[in-house]
Amino acid sequence: MKARVYVMLKNGVLDPQGEAVRHALGSLGFDGVEGVRQGKVIELDLAEGTTEATVTEMCEKLLANTVIESYRVEMG
């Protein structure tokens, strides 16, 4: 069984990596990009029967810094 966890900075938290990407895209001539938010995807290979609640607990305890990041769990 697999799970994916999508982690992004919360709205209002500065994203210097996203800003650097936006600036670089502009330098390459991609002027239509007004903003970039950069995040991460974590793929987990789980034992059969592992619940979404368990993955959520993993996020709360380790995979996401819930003070500044939000996350979304996708099971399947």
C-alpha positions in Angstrom: 0.0 0.0 0.0 1.3 3.5 -0.8 0.6 6.9 0.6 1.6 10.3 -0.6 1.9 13.3 1.7 1.9 16.7 0.1 3.5 19.4 2.3 3.3 23.1 1.6 4.1 26.3 3.5 1.0 27.8 4.9 -0.3 31.0 3.4 1.4 34.0 4.9 4.7 32.2 5.5 7.5 33.5 3.3 8.8 31.1 0.7 12.3 32.2 -0.3 12.8 29.1 -2.5 9.6 29.8 -4.3 10.6 33.4 -4.8 14.0 32.4 -6.2 12.3 30.1 -8.7 9.9 32.9 -9.7 12.8 35.2 -10.2 14.8 32.7 -12.2 11.8 32.0 -14.4 11.5 35.7 -15.1 15.2 35.8 -16.0 14.6 33.1 -18.5 11.8 35.1 -20.2 8.8 33.5 -18.5 7.2 36.8 -17.5 3.7 35.4 -16.9 4.6 33.8 -13.5 3.3 36.0 -10.7 4.1 33.7 -7.8 5.6 30.3 -6.9 5.1 28.3 -3.8 7.4 25.3 -3.4 6.6 22.2 -1.4 7.5 18.6 -1.2 5.9 15.2 -1.8 6.7 12.3 0.4 5.9 8.8 -0.8 5.5 6.1 1.8 5.4 2.3 1.2 3.2 1.0 3.9 2.3 -2.4 5.3 -1.2 -3.5 4.3 -3.8 -2.3 6.8 -2.0 0.9 7.7 -4.7 3.6 8.2 -4.9 7.2 7.0 -5.1 8.1 10.7 -1.6 6.5 11.2 -0.2 8.5 8.3 -1.8 11.7 9.7 -0.1 11.0 13.0 3.3 10.6 11.2 2.7 14.0 9.6 1.8 15.6 12.9 4.9 14.1 14.7 7.6 14.3 12.0 6.8 14.8 8.3 5.4 18.3 8.5 6.2 21.3 10.7 2.6 22.1 11.4 3.5 25.5 12.8 4.4 26.7 9.3 3.3 23.9 6.9 0.1 22.3 5.9 -0.2 18.8 4.5 -2.6 16.6 2.6 -2.6 12.8 2.7 -3.5 10.7 -0.3 -3.9 6.9 0.3 -3.8 4.4 -2.5 
